[in-house]
Amino acid sequence: MSRVFITGSADGLGQMAAELLVAQGHRVVLHARNEKRAGDAMRAVPGAEAVVSGDLSSMDATRDVAEQVNRLGRFDAVIHNAGVGYRESRRIETIDGLPHVFTINTIAPYILTALIEKPERLVYLGSGMHEGGDPGLDDLLWKQRRWQGASAYSDSKLHDLWLAFGVARRWPGVLSNAVHPGWVPTRMGGAGAPDDMKAAPRTQAWLAVSDDPAASVTGEYFFHMKPRKPSVAASDERLQDGLIAACERLTGIRLPN
């Protein structure tokens, strides 16, 4: 039996992964944006152990989420599921003055990775759209480019792969992988998304807890429980290290060795 923390598990794929893991007998801690949604999450997944709350669009609130998780004790796995989509029509800034999409999809998983006590496994939710992400590191905050929501989302999903693979290299004792759940009809994906909703959460749950040798790997990218080759940019170690260095500068938080 494993103990798993899942960000963004008040609904959508995070909630579905939580339900799968609870049904398998694992201990699961949920995460929600605020106290109201936290209560809703516990009612939706009644077998969950606990829930923590905090808005991942704020760096201070994200630090607090990490502190809440650490107070609960060590986890075997963390699934970085929380994210926002590509429908923002303008560059929305957070309380920290950073783009909303970048903060939640890139900065939040970085902060939580750096501050939560190292688990045995890390799973990051990527997307096939990472292949269209900008491999440059000189305009992460969209100050020079004209805003495009879909491009900002693609960038952030490339960042998630950089983070997963960079952590895999830096922390050889931790299994760190990324997942493409498919284009599924969640609130983010839209009602017309064509992929299998039931299959979407299985890979992250499998990578978090399975003893299957195929799941006991690190630095890999998966789609429906099968390895998939990521973009060339995603595998570039210089870019992985560059993103981590940029996140360190922006947050003031160093990723431990």
N, C-alpha and C positions, 0 to 999 in steps of 0.2 A: 504494500500500500504506500502510495506517494502523497506528498503534501504539495499542492500546486496553488500559486497565486496567478490570477488572470485579470489583466487590466481591461477596462471597458466591457465588463461582463454583466451589465444591467439589462442588456438586450442583445439582439443580433447574434453574430457568430461567437462572441465571447460567452454569452449565456448558453448557447447550444453546446459549446465545448465543456462548459461547467457541468451541464446536465449529463453529458456523456461520461465524464470523469466520476461524478458522484454515483452514477448508476453502476460503475465498475468498482465502487468501494473506496475510491480515493478521497482524501481530505482536500477540500477546495475552499479557498478564500476569494471572495468576489471583490470587485471594485466598481464604484459608481461615482458620478460627477458630484452629487450632493446628497444630503441626508434623506430627502424624499425618495430619490431614485435608489438609494441604498436599501430602504425599506421595501420598495417594490422588487428589488433584486432578490432579497432573501425570501420573499413570498413566492417568487417565480422559481427559485431553486431551493426548496425547503431543506434539502439535505446538506446544504453548504455549511461549512464550519463557522464562518464569520464574513463580514463585509467591511471594507475600509472605504472612505469617501474623500474626494478631493478633485478639484477641477484642473485637469492637466494642461489647460491653456495658461496657467500661472506657474512660474518656476517655483515660487515659494510654496504654493499648494502641492506641487509635485514632490518637493522635498519633504513636506509633511506626510504625504502618502507613503514615501519610503520609510519614514520614521514609524508610522503606524504598522507597516508590515514587519519591520524589524522587532517591534515590541511583541509581536505575536510569536516570534521564534523563527528558526531557520526553515527554509522551504527547499524541497527537492527540485522544484522546477518553477520557472516564471514564464508565463506566456504574455508577450507584449502585443496584445490584441487591439487596444484602443486606437482609434484613428478617425479622421474626418475625410470627406471625399473631395471631389473635383468640381463641385457645383458653385463654389464661391465666385461671384461675378466681379469682385473687386478685392483689392489687397486689404484685408481686415487685420488691424494690429491688436495684439494682446496688451495686457497691462504692462508687460515688459518691453513693449515697443517692437516686437517681432511679428512676422506674419503668422496668422492663426494656424494655417496648415502646417507650416514648418515647426511651430512650437509643439503642437500635439503629436505630429507624426514622426518628428526627428528628435527634438530637444527632450521631450518627456521620456521616451524610452532610454535615451542616453543618461539622463539624471537618475532614473530608477535603476539602470544597470550599474551605474557607478556607486550608488548609495545603499542599495539593498544588499544584505549579506549574500556572498556568492552562493548560488544554488548549484546543483549538479548539472542542470540543464537550462538552457535559455532558448526560447522560440520567438522569432520576430515575424510579424505578419507583413509580408511583402505584397507584390502584385505583378501581374504580367506587364502592367504599364511602366514598370521600372525601366524597361528597354527603351522607352522614349525619354528617360530622365537626362537632364543636362549633366555631363560629367565634370563640368567646371566647378571650381570652388570659390570663384571670385565674386559671385553675386548670389550667395545663399539666401540673402534677405530680400531679394527682389527690389533693390533700390535703383538698379540701372535698367532692367528690362521692363517692358510693358506687361502688366499683370495678365496672366492666363491661368485660370483655375485648374484646368486639366494638366497643364505643364507643371504647375507647382505641386500637384499631387504626384505626378510621375517622378519629379525630383525627389520628393520625400520618400517614395517607395524605393528608389535607388539608394537613398541614404540608409534606409533600414537594412538593406542587404550589405552595404558597407559596414554598418555597425555590427551586424551578426558575424560577418566574416573577419572583421578586425578583432573582435572579441575572441573569436575562435583561435586566432593566432596568438593573442596576448595571454589568454587563459587556457593553456593546454589541458588543465584538469576539469574544464567545464565543456559540455557539449552544447555548442551554440550554432543554431541553424535558422534558416529562413523558409517561409512557406508562402506559396501562391495559392490562395483558397479558391480561385476561380472567380469569374464574373457572375455573381449570384444575386437574386432578387431581395437583397436587404434594403434598408432605408437608404444606405449609401449607394448601392449598386443600381437601384431603380427596379420598378416592377417588370420591365422588359428584359432583364438580364437572363441569359440562356442556360447557365450552368446549374448543376444539381445542388440544391440547397442542403440536402441531407448529407452529401459527401463533403461539403465545404469545411466543417469543423473537425473532421476526423483526423486529418494529418497533424494539426497542432496538438491534439490530445495524444495521439500516438507517439509523437516525438517527445512529449513531456514525460511519459511514464513507461513506454513499452520496453521490454527486455529483448525484443526482436533485434538481432544484430544489424538489420538494415536501418533501425532507428538509433542505434548506438554509435553514431558518427558525429563529426563536427565540421563546420565550415561548408555545409551543403545547402542546396536550394531544392525544395520539394513541391510537387504538384500531385495531389491525390495519392499520397504515400509512395510516390516514385521520384527518384532524383531527376531534376531538370537542369539543363545547362543555363546559367544566368548570362546576362550580357557581358561582353568583354570588359566594359567599364566596371561592372560590379566586382569583378575578380582582380582588379588593379590594386595591389597592396599600397602603392603610393597614395592613391585616392582614399582608400580606407583610413589610412593614418592621417591624411589631411582633414577628413571630416571629423575624426575624433579630436584632433588638435583644435579645430574650429569650435567644436562643442565645449571643449575645456575653456577656451577664451570667453565664449559667450555666457557660460554658466558660472565660471569661477570654480568649477568642480572638476577634479582630476580623476580620470579613470584609473583605479588601482592597478598595479602590476600583478 
